[in-house]
Amino acid sequence: MSLRLRSRPRQSLGISSPAKQRKKAPTNSMANRKRLPSYLKPGATVEISSDEIGFRGSWYLGKVITTPSSHKDSVKCQVEYTTLFFDKEGTKPLKEVVDMSQLRPPAPPMSEREKKKDIAVGEEVDAFYNDGWWEGDVTEVLGDGKFSVFFRSSKEQIRFRKDELRFHREWVDGAWKPPLEETEEDESEEDKLDDSEDEEDILARVDLETTRAIAKEMFSSGTIVEVSSDEEGFQGCWFVAKVVEPIGEDKFLVEYRDLREKDGIEPLREETDFLHIRPPPPRDEDIDFAVGDKINAFYNDGWWVGVVIDGMKDGTVGIYFRQSQEKMRFGRQGLRLHKDWVDGTWQLPLKGEKIKREKTVSCNRNVRPKKATEKQAFSIGTLVEVSPEEEGFEDSWFLAKLIEYRGKDKCLVEYDKLKAEDGKEPLREEVNVSQIRPQPLESVMVSPFERHDKVNALYNDGWWVGVIRKVLAKSSYLVLFENTQEMLRFHHSQLRLHQEWIDGKWITSFKSQKV
């Protein structure tokens, strides 16, 4: 079969996002920024078409080897085919340099509704043949799940099973046309899953004074940040950037990492205000995404809000973007849990779940070696504070009860607030005697804390060592955790003066040594 198939007008590939973007925008808008689509980055999976006679209208699976480079009026990429090979043995994948317009993301699989839909005569389909997808028209329904498909350019007709066909779609302006069909039930379920807030809802939770103060304190020249925009089609997306310099009290000049000026060479620079800038969120380590999780997906050089609708399959996760009503699949590395930056604190939109201690606390402090406490200082049943030695919990203290001693240097404790894996029973743990101390002396701070006071901040059921960096209104403070350079907001009632247990005595540290 030659399959000299019909040639169709080729649409120029749009550079877009999961959110449908406007076609026209002011000259200085984000729509004019030059982005490299995520499917054109090295290693990205793509479908590749050909301009050769006999192969027009066919699409073959492959991956991008090198990023696009300009050649006069076209942009070229090197690709490697998945199912085409140099040799007869099939050991050397075929590599080829093609124009960017010959590439698109892999076509989405058929939706549940489409799988149940009858394929009718006249339906435009793609048929899988000779390791590629070829465009054709259904000319006859044969029964037993088989169909005759006619390829107009070659004037050939071939029989295919239903599982060898898919409904034909075009990749136009960064979206599939026609869009993936869904049932009403599917849509309503996705609406339930996507509990996303509008920006107005998030701003309602933000204390403007606190946010402005945090931005001014944190975002100095050279700081890596994420920046969002209010422009149509870009709401809720965050782009990585670097602060060039603060401007006045509440604005910043930033330079984007992945966005370019019109010349396509120089990094784009732009002014933004304190409400549209934040630090990069903490990384998610070994998290298995579940259906219903609100996530950010990295697409077209930015992080876009979506919802998991299909768990991990073949190394990818199914994501639904409510605003554009699009579905896409992403690898694990292109996803992260969605977090909102509110008053200096990362907030997770988890449904009724308590944030797991090991996944959320990132205050990895360095602390001097602790001097071992004598056993006889504590009797069984005494309330003590325990400092875990695991990474990320150094210099934090959690209330516990001493259960028993084990040998000379070990003891068993039962935590007051931390729970075991079942989420019901108190967590019990064997620790070194050097990790426990008595509860600090209770001291009531009638006067407000001052800048540079060394304090303990109550966070995720533990006390963490920090330093007051700014005194805010309403008895609130910004507390800096020096080793990680994290800054969070705390009320006066969530703080206590820092004390050290040294040689059986409590020593109070009023001021940080780094002033």
C-alpha positions as CSV (number, residue, x, y, z in Angstrom):
1,M,0.0,0.0,0.0
2,S,1.5,3.3,-1.0
3,L,-0.9,5.5,1.0
4,R,-0.2,8.6,-1.0
5,L,-2.7,10.4,1.1
6,R,-4.4,13.7,0.7
7,S,-2.5,16.8,1.6
8,R,-4.3,19.2,4.0
9,P,-3.6,22.8,4.8
10,R,-1.1,22.9,7.6
11,Q,-2.0,25.1,10.5
12,S,0.9,27.0,12.1
13,L,1.5,25.7,15.6
14,G,0.2,28.1,18.2
15,I,2.1,28.8,21.4
16,S,-0.4,28.5,24.1
17,S,-1.4,27.2,27.5
18,P,-4.1,24.9,28.9
19,A,-6.0,28.1,29.4
20,K,-7.5,29.4,26.2
21,Q,-5.7,32.6,25.3
22,R,-7.0,35.6,23.4
23,K,-5.9,36.0,19.8
24,K,-5.1,39.7,20.1
25,A,-3.5,41.5,22.9
26,P,-1.7,44.8,23.6
27,T,1.8,45.1,22.4
28,N,3.3,44.8,25.9
29,S,1.2,41.9,27.0
30,M,2.3,38.4,27.9
31,A,0.7,37.0,24.7
32,N,3.6,38.5,22.8
33,R,6.3,36.8,24.8
34,K,8.2,34.1,22.9
35,R,7.7,30.8,24.5
36,L,9.1,27.4,23.5
37,P,6.2,25.0,23.7
38,S,6.8,22.2,26.2
39,Y,6.4,19.6,23.5
40,L,9.4,21.0,21.7
41,K,11.9,20.5,24.5
42,P,14.5,17.8,24.5
43,G,13.0,14.4,25.5
44,A,9.4,15.5,24.9
45,T,7.1,13.0,23.2
46,V,5.6,14.3,19.9
47,E,3.8,13.2,16.8
48,I,5.7,13.9,13.6
49,S,4.2,14.5,10.1
50,S,6.0,14.3,6.8
51,D,6.1,16.5,3.7
52,E,7.3,13.6,1.5
53,I,5.0,12.3,-1.2
54,G,3.1,9.3,0.0
55,F,3.4,10.2,3.6
56,R,1.4,13.4,3.8
57,G,-1.4,13.2,6.4
58,S,0.4,10.6,8.5
59,W,1.7,11.1,12.0
60,Y,4.4,9.0,13.7
61,L,5.3,8.9,17.4
62,G,8.7,10.1,18.4
63,K,10.6,12.4,20.7
64,V,12.5,15.7,20.4
65,I,16.3,15.4,20.5
66,T,17.5,19.0,20.1
67,T,15.7,22.3,20.7
68,P,14.5,24.4,17.8
69,S,17.1,26.5,15.9
70,S,16.3,29.1,13.2
71,H,17.1,28.5,9.6
72,K,16.1,31.5,7.5
73,D,12.3,31.4,7.5
74,S,11.7,28.1,9.3
75,V,12.5,26.7,12.7
76,K,14.1,23.2,12.8
77,C,14.2,20.4,15.4
78,Q,15.9,17.1,15.4
79,V,13.6,14.2,16.3
80,E,14.0,10.5,16.9
81,Y,11.1,8.2,15.7
82,T,9.7,5.5,18.1
83,T,8.6,3.0,15.4
84,L,10.8,3.9,12.4
85,F,14.4,2.6,12.1
86,F,17.5,3.0,10.0
87,D,18.2,-0.7,9.9
88,K,16.0,-3.7,9.1
89,E,16.7,-5.2,12.5
90,G,15.0,-2.3,14.2
91,T,17.9,-1.5,16.5
92,K,18.7,2.0,15.4
93,P,15.8,4.5,15.6
94,L,15.5,6.8,12.7
95,K,16.6,10.4,13.4
96,E,15.6,13.3,11.2
97,V,15.6,17.1,11.1
98,V,12.1,18.5,10.6
99,D,10.3,21.8,10.6
100,M,8.6,22.9,13.8
101,S,5.3,23.0,12.0
102,Q,5.5,19.2,11.4
103,L,5.4,18.5,15.2
104,R,2.5,18.4,17.7
105,P,1.8,16.8,21.1
106,P,0.5,13.2,21.0
107,A,-3.2,13.2,20.2
108,P,-5.3,12.5,23.3
109,P,-6.9,9.1,23.7
110,M,-10.6,8.8,23.1
111,S,-12.8,9.8,26.0
112,E,-15.2,7.3,27.6
113,R,-18.1,8.9,25.6
114,E,-16.2,8.5,22.4
115,K,-15.3,4.9,23.1
116,K,-19.1,4.2,23.4
117,K,-20.0,6.2,20.3
118,D,-20.8,4.5,17.1
119,I,-18.5,5.2,14.2
120,A,-20.7,6.2,11.3
121,V,-20.2,6.3,7.5
122,G,-18.5,9.6,6.6
123,E,-16.7,9.9,9.9
124,E,-13.2,11.4,9.6
125,V,-10.8,9.2,11.5
126,D,-7.1,8.4,11.9
127,A,-6.3,4.8,11.2
128,F,-3.2,3.1,12.7
129,Y,-1.3,1.4,9.9
130,N,2.4,0.6,9.4
131,D,3.4,2.1,12.8
132,G,1.7,5.5,12.1
133,W,-1.7,7.2,12.2
134,W,-3.1,8.0,8.7
135,E,-6.1,10.3,8.0
136,G,-9.1,8.8,6.2
137,D,-12.9,8.6,6.0
138,V,-15.1,5.7,7.0
139,T,-17.0,4.4,3.9
140,E,-18.6,1.3,5.3
141,V,-19.6,-0.2,8.7
142,L,-19.0,-3.9,8.2
143,G,-20.1,-5.3,11.6
144,D,-18.1,-7.3,14.1
145,G,-16.4,-4.1,15.0
146,K,-14.8,-3.6,11.6
147,F,-14.9,-0.6,9.2
148,S,-13.7,0.3,5.7
149,V,-11.6,3.4,5.6
150,F,-11.0,5.3,2.3
151,F,-7.8,7.3,1.8
152,R,-8.6,9.9,-0.8
153,S,-5.2,10.8,-2.1
154,S,-4.2,7.2,-2.8
155,K,-7.8,6.2,-3.6
156,E,-7.3,3.1,-1.5
157,Q,-9.7,1.4,0.9
158,I,-8.6,-0.8,3.8
159,R,-10.4,-2.6,6.6
160,F,-9.7,-1.7,10.3
161,R,-10.9,-2.8,13.7
162,K,-12.4,-0.2,15.9
163,D,-9.4,-0.3,18.3
164,E,-7.2,0.7,15.3
165,L,-9.2,3.9,14.8
166,R,-9.5,7.2,16.5
167,F,-11.6,10.3,15.7
168,H,-9.6,12.8,13.7
169,R,-8.4,16.0,15.4
170,E,-6.3,19.0,14.3
171,W,-3.8,20.7,16.6
172,V,-4.7,24.4,16.1
173,D,-3.5,27.4,18.2
174,G,-2.3,25.2,21.0
175,A,-5.5,23.2,21.3
176,W,-7.2,20.1,19.8
177,K,-10.0,20.8,17.4
178,P,-12.6,19.4,17.9
179,P,-12.1,19.3,21.6
180,L,-12.3,16.0,23.5
181,E,-15.9,15.1,24.1
182,E,-17.1,14.4,27.6
183,T,-20.3,13.1,29.1
184,E,-22.4,15.4,31.3
185,E,-21.5,13.0,34.2
186,D,-17.8,13.4,33.5
187,E,-18.0,17.1,33.4
188,S,-20.0,17.4,36.6
189,E,-17.6,15.0,38.4
190,E,-14.6,17.1,37.2
191,D,-16.4,20.2,38.5
192,K,-16.6,18.5,41.9
193,L,-12.9,17.6,41.8
194,D,-11.8,21.1,40.9
195,D,-12.2,23.1,44.0
196,S,-10.1,25.9,42.7
197,E,-10.5,29.4,44.0
198,D,-10.6,32.5,41.9
199,E,-7.9,35.0,42.6
200,E,-10.4,37.2,44.4
201,D,-11.0,34.4,46.9
202,I,-7.3,34.0,47.6
203,L,-6.8,37.7,47.9
204,A,-9.6,37.8,50.5
205,R,-7.4,35.6,52.7
206,V,-4.4,37.8,52.2
207,D,-3.3,40.4,54.8
208,L,-2.0,43.2,52.5
209,E,0.3,44.7,55.1
210,T,1.8,41.3,55.9
211,T,2.2,40.4,52.2
212,R,3.8,43.7,51.4
213,A,6.2,43.4,54.3
214,I,7.2,39.8,53.5
215,A,7.8,40.7,49.8
216,K,10.0,43.7,50.8
217,E,12.0,41.6,53.2
218,M,12.4,38.5,51.1
219,F,12.8,39.6,47.5
220,S,16.1,41.4,47.2
221,S,18.1,41.6,43.9
222,G,19.0,38.2,42.6
223,T,16.3,36.3,44.5
224,I,14.6,33.5,42.5
225,V,10.9,33.9,42.5
226,E,7.7,33.0,40.7
227,V,5.6,35.7,39.0
228,S,1.9,35.6,38.0
229,S,-0.2,37.9,35.8
230,D,-3.8,39.2,35.7
231,E,-3.9,39.2,31.9
232,E,-6.6,37.2,30.2
233,G,-5.6,33.6,29.5
234,F,-2.7,33.7,32.0
235,Q,-4.5,34.0,35.4
236,G,-3.3,31.4,37.9
237,C,-0.1,30.6,36.0
238,W,3.3,31.2,37.6
239,F,6.5,31.8,35.7
240,V,10.0,31.4,37.1
241,A,12.0,34.7,37.3
242,K,14.8,36.5,39.1
243,V,14.4,39.8,40.9
244,V,16.5,42.5,39.1
245,E,15.8,45.2,41.7
246,P,13.0,46.4,44.0
247,I,11.1,49.5,42.8
248,G,9.7,51.7,45.5
249,E,7.7,50.1,48.4
250,D,5.8,47.4,46.6
251,K,7.0,46.8,43.1
252,F,9.8,44.7,41.5
253,L,11.6,44.6,38.2
254,V,12.0,40.9,37.3
255,E,13.7,39.0,34.6
256,Y,12.0,35.8,33.4
257,R,14.0,32.6,33.1
258,D,12.1,31.1,30.1
259,L,10.3,34.0,28.5
260,R,12.1,36.1,25.9
261,E,11.8,39.6,24.4
262,K,10.5,40.0,20.8
263,D,14.0,39.3,19.4
264,G,13.7,35.8,20.9
265,I,17.2,36.2,22.5
266,E,17.2,38.5,25.5
267,P,15.3,37.4,28.7
268,L,12.0,39.3,29.1
269,R,12.1,42.0,31.9
270,E,8.9,43.3,33.4
271,E,7.6,45.2,36.5
272,T,5.3,43.3,38.9
273,D,3.8,44.2,42.3
274,F,4.0,42.4,45.7
275,L,0.7,40.6,45.1
276,H,2.0,38.8,42.0
277,I,5.3,37.6,43.3
278,R,6.2,34.7,45.6
279,P,9.1,32.3,46.4
280,P,9.2,29.0,44.5
281,P,7.1,26.4,46.4
282,P,8.9,23.7,48.4
283,R,9.4,20.5,46.4
284,D,7.1,17.5,46.6
285,E,9.1,14.4,47.4
286,D,7.8,11.0,46.3
287,I,4.2,12.0,46.3
288,D,1.7,9.8,44.5
289,F,-0.9,12.0,43.0
290,A,-4.5,10.9,43.6
291,V,-7.7,11.6,41.6
292,G,-9.0,14.9,42.9
293,D,-5.7,16.4,43.8
294,K,-5.3,20.0,42.8
295,I,-1.9,20.4,41.0
296,N,0.2,22.7,39.0
297,A,1.4,21.3,35.6
298,F,4.4,22.7,33.8
299,Y,3.4,23.7,30.3
300,N,4.7,26.4,27.9
301,D,7.3,27.5,30.5
302,G,4.8,28.1,33.3
303,W,3.0,26.3,36.1
304,W,-0.8,26.0,35.4
305,V,-3.6,25.0,37.8
306,G,-5.3,21.7,37.0
307,V,-7.0,18.7,38.7
308,V,-5.9,15.0,38.6
309,I,-8.7,13.0,36.9
310,D,-6.7,9.9,36.0
311,G,-4.0,8.2,38.1
312,M,-0.5,7.1,36.9
313,K,-0.6,5.1,33.7
314,D,2.4,4.4,31.6
315,G,4.4,7.0,33.5
316,T,1.9,9.8,33.0
317,V,-1.0,11.3,35.0
318,G,-4.3,12.6,33.5
319,I,-4.9,16.3,34.2
320,Y,-8.1,18.4,33.6
321,F,-7.9,22.1,33.1
322,R,-11.3,23.5,34.0
323,Q,-10.9,26.9,32.5
324,S,-10.2,25.6,29.0
325,Q,-12.0,22.3,29.5
326,E,-8.9,20.5,28.2
327,K,-7.4,17.2,29.2
328,M,-3.7,16.4,29.0
329,R,-1.3,13.8,30.3
330,F,1.9,14.8,32.1
331,G,4.9,12.9,33.4
332,R,5.6,13.0,37.2
333,Q,8.5,15.6,36.7
334,G,6.1,18.1,35.2
335,L,3.6,18.1,38.1
336,R,3.6,19.5,41.7
337,L,0.9,19.8,44.3
338,H,-0.9,23.2,44.1
339,K,0.0,25.6,47.0
340,D,-1.2,29.1,47.8
341,W,1.3,31.7,49.2
342,V,-0.8,33.4,51.9
343,D,0.8,35.8,54.4
344,G,4.1,34.1,54.2
345,T,2.7,30.5,54.6
346,W,2.3,27.8,52.0
347,Q,-1.3,26.5,52.2
348,L,-2.4,23.2,50.6
349,P,-6.0,22.8,49.4
350,L,-6.3,19.3,50.9
351,K,-9.8,18.1,51.6
352,G,-10.2,17.5,55.3
353,E,-6.7,16.0,55.7
354,K,-4.1,17.1,58.2
355,I,-0.8,18.0,56.6
356,K,1.7,15.2,57.1
357,R,4.6,16.3,59.2
358,E,7.3,14.7,57.1
359,K,5.9,16.2,53.9
360,T,5.3,19.8,54.9
361,V,8.0,20.9,57.4
362,S,11.1,22.0,55.6
363,C,12.8,23.9,58.4
364,N,16.1,21.9,58.1
365,R,18.1,23.7,60.7
366,N,21.7,23.0,61.7
367,V,22.2,22.9,65.5
368,R,25.2,22.3,67.6
369,P,25.6,18.8,69.2
370,K,23.4,18.4,72.2
371,K,24.9,17.4,75.5
372,A,23.5,14.2,76.9
373,T,21.0,14.6,79.7
374,E,21.3,12.3,82.7
375,K,18.7,9.6,83.0
376,Q,17.8,10.4,86.6
377,A,16.6,13.8,85.5
378,F,13.4,12.3,84.2
379,S,11.1,9.7,85.7
380,I,8.8,7.4,83.8
381,G,5.6,9.3,82.7
382,T,7.4,12.7,82.8
383,L,6.4,15.2,80.0
384,V,9.5,16.1,78.0
385,E,10.4,17.8,74.7
386,V,12.0,15.7,72.0
387,S,14.2,16.9,69.1
388,P,14.1,14.5,66.2
389,E,17.4,13.7,64.5
390,E,15.9,13.0,61.1
391,E,16.7,15.4,58.3
392,G,14.5,18.4,58.2
393,F,13.6,18.3,61.9
394,E,16.9,19.4,63.5
395,D,16.4,22.2,66.1
396,S,12.7,21.5,66.5
397,W,11.1,20.3,69.7
398,F,7.9,18.2,70.1
399,L,6.1,17.5,73.4
400,A,6.1,13.8,74.5
401,K,5.8,11.6,77.5
402,L,8.7,9.3,78.6
403,I,7.5,5.7,78.5
404,E,10.6,3.7,79.4
405,Y,14.4,3.6,79.2
406,R,16.1,1.1,76.9
407,G,19.7,0.4,77.8
408,K,22.1,3.2,78.7
409,D,21.5,5.7,76.0
410,K,18.0,5.1,74.6
411,C,14.4,5.7,75.7
412,L,10.9,5.2,74.3
413,V,8.7,8.3,74.1
414,E,5.0,8.8,73.2
415,Y,4.3,12.1,71.3
416,D,1.5,14.3,72.5
417,K,0.3,15.6,69.1
418,L,2.0,13.4,66.5
419,K,0.1,10.3,65.4
420,A,1.1,6.9,64.1
421,E,0.5,5.9,60.5
422,D,-3.1,4.9,61.3
423,G,-3.7,8.5,62.2
424,K,-5.4,7.4,65.5
425,E,-2.8,6.1,68.0
426,P,-0.1,8.5,69.4
427,L,3.2,8.0,67.7
428,R,5.8,6.1,69.8
429,E,9.5,6.4,68.9
430,E,12.8,5.2,70.3
431,V,15.2,8.2,70.7
432,N,18.6,8.9,72.2
433,V,18.6,10.3,75.7
434,S,20.5,13.3,74.4
435,Q,17.4,14.2,72.3
436,I,15.1,14.9,75.2
437,R,14.9,17.8,77.7
438,P,12.4,19.0,80.2
439,Q,9.6,21.4,79.2
440,P,11.0,25.0,79.2
441,L,10.0,27.3,82.0
442,E,6.8,29.0,81.2
443,S,7.4,32.7,80.8
444,V,4.6,35.1,80.0
445,M,5.7,37.9,77.6
446,V,3.6,40.9,78.5
447,S,5.7,43.3,76.4
448,P,5.8,42.8,72.6
449,F,8.7,40.9,71.1
450,E,11.3,43.1,69.4
451,R,13.2,42.8,66.2
452,H,16.1,40.3,66.4
453,D,14.6,38.5,69.4
454,K,15.3,34.8,69.3
455,V,12.1,32.8,69.7
456,N,10.5,29.4,69.3
457,A,7.5,29.4,66.9
458,L,4.7,26.9,67.2
459,Y,4.3,25.3,63.8
460,N,2.9,21.9,62.8
461,D,2.7,20.7,66.4
462,G,6.4,21.5,67.2
463,W,8.5,24.5,68.4
464,W,11.0,25.8,65.8
465,V,13.9,28.2,66.5
466,G,13.6,31.5,64.6
467,V,14.4,35.2,64.8
468,I,11.9,38.1,64.8
469,R,12.6,40.1,61.6
470,K,9.6,42.5,61.6
471,V,7.0,43.6,64.1
472,L,3.6,43.8,62.4
473,A,0.2,45.2,63.5
474,K,-2.3,43.2,65.6
475,S,0.4,41.5,67.7
476,S,1.9,39.7,64.7
477,Y,5.5,39.1,63.7
478,L,7.5,37.9,60.7
479,V,9.8,35.2,61.9
480,L,12.9,34.2,59.9
481,F,14.3,30.7,60.0
482,E,17.9,31.5,59.2
483,N,19.2,28.3,57.7
484,T,16.5,28.0,55.1
485,Q,15.8,31.7,54.8
486,E,12.1,31.0,55.1
487,M,9.9,33.7,56.6
488,L,6.5,33.0,58.2
489,R,3.9,35.1,60.0
490,F,3.0,34.3,63.6
491,H,0.8,35.8,66.2
492,H,2.2,36.7,69.6
493,S,0.4,33.7,71.2
494,Q,2.3,31.3,68.9
495,L,5.7,32.4,70.1
496,R,7.9,32.0,73.2
497,L,11.3,33.2,74.0
498,H,14.1,30.8,73.0
499,Q,15.7,28.9,75.9
500,E,18.6,26.4,76.0
501,W,18.9,23.5,78.4
502,I,22.6,23.6,79.4
503,D,24.1,21.7,82.4
504,G,20.7,21.3,84.0
505,K,19.7,24.9,83.7
506,W,17.6,27.0,81.4
507,I,19.5,29.8,79.6
508,T,17.4,32.4,77.8
509,S,18.6,33.8,74.5
510,F,17.0,37.2,74.0
511,K,18.8,38.3,70.8
512,S,20.1,36.5,67.8
513,Q,23.8,36.4,67.4
514,K,23.4,37.6,63.8
515,V,22.2,41.2,64.1
